[in-house]
Amino acid sequence: MDYQILKIEVSEHIAVVTISRPSALNALNSDFFKEFNHFLDDLNSREDVRVLIITGEGKSFVAGADIAEMSGMNSRQSLEFSQSGQQALNRLAALPFPVIAAVNGFALGGGCELAMACDFRIASKTAKFGQPEMTLGLIPGYAGTQRLSRLTNIGMALWLILTGETISAEDALRIGLVQKLTDPEILMEETMKMARKIASNGSHAVRVARNVICKGSYMDFREACKFEAEEFSKLFDKPVTHEGMKAFLEKRKPNW
């Protein structure tokens, strides 16, 4: 597929996707989701990617869903628009390896929802976050009501969504929506540094840890602990696990 909105680079086992629709502040529309789903299809067949980074071009990460496209929709069309967005972001969240959002600017509405579908978020100190749909007489439609309440808490989700308020990167860090802040000019440098650190670890263990954390968060504590022990033990059937421990004992880097 010839991508018009997505710019994709892969190196050092790290894929970087840049959303490039700067004239619309990278707003999400149907064409974006077509390209994004195609990209996810391709990504699932690749063995060389261990970490995915998503960022935006220009002064915006993603400023929201495309209001111009939404304004002419009826209830049936808007249901399909919401469901297609949820499906794509759920596919992103279900990838077997870590996904990092490098939030370079506005992450509003659908942009905030896209960032929340990633495993964690590194943001420029000048970034802005919010779910302003309420100011349009709408609610979030790409699972924002659910992810925001789970990443922060119900009170924070109610406050941000019911007021439609936009918050600073510092406030996003304070409430747990963002995990790290950087100066704008070194955002991608710092994100790549973190991605390389993850990619340098045993890729199978990284995938297992991510799966246990994400699935376990929806389980009863005892059930989740049992799940962790089972997945921990399965790693001992993998040669790479023994290589990691052997390398530690021999005081050398593991040969993954």
N, C-alpha and C positions, 0 to 999 in steps of 0.2 A: 504493500500500500504506500502511496506517495503522500506522506504526512504534510499537511499545510499548517497545522497548529502546534504539533509536538516536535521538539528538537531532541534527538536522542544520541547520547554518547556512551560507549561502554569501554572501560579500561580498568585494569587492576582488579577485576572481578566486581567492579562497581558500575551500575548503570545510572546515568543522570538524565532525567527527563525535564526539559524546560518547556513550560507552557508559554507559547508565543502568539499572543493575540493582543498586542499592546494598545491598538487603537480602541479596544473595548475593555481595557484594563484586565485582559485575560479572562473575561467572563465566560462561564461554562454554557455551551449551547449543544444542540444535537450533534453538530459536526465534531465537537470535541469528544463527546462520548463514543461516537463511531470510531474515531482514531484511537481513543484510549482503550476501548475494548479490543481492538485489533492488536494494539501493543501488548496488552495483557495476555492475549492468545499466544503471541510470539514469545513472550517472556517465560511462559510455562514450559516451553519446549527447549529452553536454553539451560545448559549445565554450567556455564561460565560466570553467571551472575550470583553474587553472594549478598549484595546489599543494593537497594534501590534508593535514590535520592530524587525528590520532586521539588522543583522550584519554579518561579515565574520570571518572565522577562520584563525589564523596566521597573517602574515604581510600584508594581502590584504583584502579589503572589497570585491571587485570584480575587477579584472584587465582588464576586457573587455569581449567581445564575443570570443568564441573559434576559433582562426584563423586557426588551423589545420583542423577543421571541415568545415569552410567556404571556404578554399582554393580550394577545388574540386568542388564547386558548379557552376552550370550554372545560367542564369538569372531567369529561372522559379523557381529553387530550392532556390535561394537567395531571391526572392520575398516572397516565403512561409516562409522562415526563418525570414525575417523582419516582416512580418505580424503576425506570431505566437508570436514573441517577443513583438510587439506593443499590441497585444490582451491581453497577460498576464499582462503587466505593466498597461494597461488601466483598467483591472480588479482589480489590486491592488489599483490604484488610486480611483476606484469607491466603495471601501469598505465603509460601513456606519460608521466606527469608525476611530479614528486617527491612522496613521502609522508613526513611527519614524525610520529614518535610523541612526544607530550608526556606523559611518564610522571610522573604526579602522586602515585603511591603504590606499592602492591604490584604487581609485574609478575612473577608466578610461574607456572610451568608453561605452560599455554596463553597466559597473558598475556605472558610473556617471549617466547614464540614469535610472538605477534602483533606485539610491538614489533620483533622481529628481522626480520620480513617487511617492515617499513618501511625507507626508505632510510637514515635516521639517527634518532638518539634524543636528545632533550633531556629531562633529568630533574630533578625536584625533588631537593634535597640530602637529603630524607628518604625518597626512594624506595628500594625493596628489589627485588632481582632474584634469580631462581633457577629451577632445574628440579628440584623436589622429588619428582618422580614415583617415584624409587627408594624413597622412604620408604613408598610404597603398594604396593611390589612391582611397579611398572610402569616403563616408559621413556617419554620424550616421544613423542607421536604426531602432532604437527603440524609435522614436519620440524625439530624442535629439535636433534636429534643432528647434523643436517647444517648448519644455519645457524650454530649456536653455534661449531662447529669452524672454519667458514669466516670468521666475523667476528673470532674471537679466535685460537685455535690448538688443535690436537688435545689438547695437554696440559691446557689450561684447560677444554676441553669435557669431557674425561674426569673431571677433578677435580670440576667443578660437578655433573655428572650422576651420577657414581658415589657421591658423598657426599650429594647432595641438599641441599647447603648453600645458605643464603640469604646474599647479599652486599649490602653497602651501595652507595649510588650512587657514592661515592668509589672503591670498588674496581671497580665497573662501568666507570667512566671510565678507570681505570688500565689495565685489560685491553683497552680498545678497544670494549667493548660499548656505551658511551654516548659521545657526542661533546661534550656540554656540560652543565654543572650550573647550576642557578639556585636562588635562595631560593624556597620554596614559593609565596609570595604573588605572585611575578612570573613564574611559569612560563609561563602563557599569553601574557602581555605579551611576553616574550622570544621565545617560539615564533612569535607573530604577526609580530614584527619581522623575524625570519629569513625567514618565509614571504613577507612583503612584498618583501624584498630579492630573493628568487628570482623572484617574480612580476613585478618591475619589469624584469627582463632579458628579452631576446628569447625568447619562449616556445618557438619552434621550435628555437633553439640549445640551450636548456635540455633539451628532450626528446632531442635528438640526443646531447648530452654524457652524459646519464644512460644512454641505450641503449648507447653505446660503452663506458662504464665497466663497466656490469653484464655485458654480453655478453663484453667483452674479458677480464674476469677469469677466464673459463673457457676462454680460447684460449691457444695457444702465443704467446709474446711477439712474435715476428716477424709472425705472423698477425694479432695484435691491432693492431700498429702499422700494418699494411697497411689493416686495417679502419678505423682512425682517420683515415688519410690520405684514404681514399675518402669517408668521411662529411664530413670537413672540406671537401673540394673541392665536394661537392654543395651545401653551404651557399651557395656563390657563385652558384648559379642562383636564389637567393631574393632578391626585392627588399628584404626586411627586413634581410638581411645588409648590403647596400650602404647602406641607411638608417642602420644602426648605425655604420658606418665614416664615412659622410658627416657624421653628427651629431658624432662625435668630432673630426673635422677642423674643423668649424664651431663647436666648443665650445658645444654645446647638448645638451639631452636628446633621445634618439631618439624618433621618433613611431612606436611599434610598432603 
